[in-house]
Amino acid sequence: MADAPAAAPGVRARPARFVPRLHWELLVCGLAGHELMGLDATHVRPEDALVVREIDGARWHRCLRCDSWLALAPPQAPAREHPPDRDEIELPLRGRPLRDKIVLRLIAVNRAVHFFVLGLLGLAILLFASHRATFRDRFYRVLTDLQGGAVAGGGHAHHGLLGEIDKLFTLQSSKLHLFAVVILAYAAVEGIEAVGLWYQRRWAEYLTFLVTASLLPLEVYELANRLSPLKILAFIINVAVVAYLLYAKRLFGLRGGARADEEIREHDVGWKALERTAPEAQLG
């Protein structure tokens, strides 16, 4: 094993340091597979050494995302003479840009769930407002059957869930419509956030931050009045989203703003990043 670094590119005898961290590249490669070049090439040129090279009869392919090197047999039926040139290769995301893409899409999924739930709730309120008399008659008919006696509409005071339903039947239709419009408008904003975050748009990061941060005081008020596991979980998630967008995405010019964010992207993604993590650079 003494000559392992020379025989297998990228292999080290021991790590230079021990810093526990989540390797997003390995996570994505484990789910989607490695990004390898030259799998269908007949010959490997010296200029291809950054992505594929031959050592002692073995062909080593470098994953362009996670920097793993895999020894694979040459193709039985090659489709091209040599691996694609650099200008033909679309490099995958890696490093912090890959982390940001994953985190933003997780937030987008969360916002999409909000959009779906709030949209259904808003439509349900509109349906209820339009057919309130029918729903009211059926509700009290079922309640009468369950209690085994006559129940006049609103003639008995109810508590808990039944009391809340009673209150709904006494609300004016105009208030119900206004409530539904507010909920549907908020659902639309959540949907816009989800789409923008999924495609990593800067404006969506600002929109998500402003909307989420504006609701935190209301969530604190709700928690102060009544605690519940779902409220606590939602509050923790929203605080984490606000902190991540403000600190990691450098909103409002924090920590260098968008310019610093773009510099990090150029540092972690591109051919210079691959050259910086090549075996020769690492062993040198």
Residue pairs with C-beta under 8 A, 6 or more apart in sequence:
4 11
4 13
5 11
5 12
5 13
5 279
5 283
7 55
7 56
8 55
8 60
8 69
8 71
9 53
9 55
9 60
9 62
9 69
9 279
10 62
10 67
10 68
10 69
10 279
10 282
11 69
12 282
12 283
23 66
24 94
24 95
24 98
24 99
24 102
25 63
25 65
25 66
25 67
25 94
25 95
25 98
26 66
27 102
28 65
28 66
28 98
28 102
29 35
29 63
29 65
29 66
29 68
34 61
34 63
34 65
34 66
34 68
34 70
35 63
35 64
35 65
35 92
36 51
36 52
36 61
36 62
36 63
36 64
36 70
36 72
37 48
37 51
37 52
37 61
37 62
37 64
37 83
37 84
37 89
38 44
38 48
38 51
38 52
38 59
38 61
38 82
38 83
38 84
39 61
39 72
39 75
40 75
40 78
40 79
40 80
41 52
41 75
41 78
41 80
41 81
41 82
41 83
42 74
42 75
42 78
42 80
42 81
42 82
43 81
43 82
44 52
44 53
44 54
44 59
44 82
44 83
45 82
45 83
48 82
48 83
50 62
50 271
50 274
50 275
50 278
51 61
51 62
51 64
51 83
51 89
51 274
52 59
52 60
52 61
52 62
52 83
53 59
53 60
54 60
58 71
59 71
59 72
59 73
59 74
60 69
60 70
60 71
61 69
61 70
61 71
61 72
62 68
62 69
63 69
63 70
64 89
64 91
64 92
64 94
64 274
65 92
65 93
65 94
65 98
66 94
67 277
69 279
86 271
91 269
91 270
91 271
91 274
92 98
93 101
93 269
94 268
94 269
94 273
95 264
95 267
95 268
95 269
95 273
96 264
96 265
96 268
97 264
97 265
97 268
97 269
98 268
100 200
100 248
100 249
101 200
103 244
103 248
104 197
104 198
104 200
104 205
105 197
105 198
107 197
107 208
107 241
108 193
108 194
108 195
108 196
108 197
108 198
109 194
110 237
110 241
111 190
111 191
111 193
111 194
111 197
111 208
112 190
112 191
112 194
114 187
114 190
115 187
115 188
115 190
115 191
115 194
118 183
118 184
118 186
118 187
118 190
119 184
119 187
119 191
121 183
122 180
122 181
122 183
122 184
122 187
123 180
123 184
125 176
125 179
125 180
125 183
126 176
126 177
126 180
128 135
128 168
128 176
129 173
129 176
129 177
129 180
132 169
132 173
132 176
135 169
136 153
136 169
139 165
139 169
140 151
140 152
140 153
143 151
143 162
144 150
144 151
153 169
154 166
154 169
154 170
157 163
158 165
158 166
168 176
189 207
189 211
192 204
192 207
193 204
193 207
193 208
193 211
195 204
196 203
196 204
196 205
196 207
196 208
197 204
197 205
197 208
202 258
205 245
205 249
205 251
206 251
208 241
208 245
209 241
209 242
209 245
209 246
209 251
212 238
212 241
212 242
213 242
215 238
216 235
216 238
216 239
216 242
219 231
219 234
219 235
219 238
220 235
222 231
223 231
223 232
223 235
245 251
246 252
246 254
247 254
247 255
249 261
250 256
250 257
250 258
250 260
250 261
251 257
256 263
266 272
267 273
275 281
